[in-house]
Amino acid sequence: MAEIDIYTSPFCGFCYAAKSLLTKKGADFNEIDITFHPSKKGEMLHRANGSHKVPQIFINGEHVGGCDELHALDAAGKLDPMLSAAP
């Protein structure tokens, strides 16, 4: 199974939608809350090439973007293979 990191905020509806899709797919993920762990925001900015909005999602170290991009991968049939790939 893939290693998934998702940077979130508890006040973000898009974060909930992205986590819901991953949960529906049976994917385990490492949630990094930048509101309660502000030191992780710099890490997110670096990994996401300056993208500052949450969620920022990484699958096996690859930056896939946010909620819209995650759902677009699913609609295109590309998400399941990514989730089943070993890191």
PyMOL commands that set and color helices and strands:
alter all, ss='L'
color gray80, all
select helices_A, chain A and resi 13-24+39-47+67-75+79-84
alter helices_A, ss='H'
color red, helices_A
select strands_A, chain A and resi 4-8+30-33+56-59+62-65
alter strands_A, ss='S'
color yellow, strands_A
deselect
rebuild
show_as cartoon
